[in-house]
């Protein structure tokens, strides 16, 4: 799976969780944490300030990450 696909999937999951409780972290599965592509995706999100990592594999969306995600244009596949 590509880093971009993992990143997109993480963002969707994190946005849904953020909308329920902005302070709640999610724990990534061991398989995800062990994946070099997933680690790269998390590192990119963290370096951009979109994700906060409490400890390795325990992350949450930042307010900036939520705003950027909500303001991003929808991919063409999702356009009406």
Steps between C-alpha positions, in 0.01 A plus 500: 500500500633844413593763755234730351225238543606434859515874568152554356357212701659628820363849439145374448517292819653786697242752377214273603654451843575874532135581433399266783766617747786732395709399802491125438802316359472187288731204531624361172512125456830317541489417127468870417776603740730235352438622144772730367246665267266572791786636711595730214139618460473577873837677497393718206173591671682575825764714326225701330338564839184308407546218750627483856670180613483425872726196468580288198174372356271721712385802300229762469413773257599854591256790460713613203471153347123508539468845342728408208311178437160667512612781268667270246323455166342161451687262270343474156376148578270639769369797302124493445 
